[in-house]
Amino acid sequence: MNIQAMAQDVPVEGEHTVEGIDFITSGDQYLTFLLAQEQYAVDILCVEEIRSWEQPTKIPNAPSYIKGVINMRGIIVPIVDLRLKFNIGKANYLETTVVIVLTYQSEEKSRTIGFVVDAVSDVLNVESVDIKPAPAFGGCVGQQYIDGLINSENKVVTVLNVAHLQQVEKHRLQG
């Protein structure tokens, strides 16, 4: 076995490419998804898994946007409907409806929550300088949930802050 001959066959960076696939990116990657025909994105490093919609076990007296909990390999995962949380109309559960399970690791603890979205779209490779600050004009999605905006082809994608999504607001019981 001639190691020198084998070493000459090893491609040098940039010499060979696999068409259509970027193995190494210098930017961050974001998973994009649809909510009421609008594009949103979350940091792909926080995505634990993408699951098809299944009816979770309901939790008594939970806020209306918390659909319940599921058992995911021994972990109890709360399921939050982002349409209802952001007050973006009525939630419809179709074949394309999925739950994006996100895990956020803070200094004190790790938290896993599933978010119901209309459909998963794509993975975007984005340089941090390409994420523009969101204007503070008060829309349906609270400013604390938005990290910025990305221009992607002919659409604008709203980048959501996973840490803030993980917080469940206190609510008053109806009755």
Summary of the structure (lengths in Angstrom):
residues: 175
radius of gyration: 20.0
end to end distance: 79.8
largest distance: 80.4
contacts: 407
relative contact order: 0.21
helix: 14%
strand: 42%
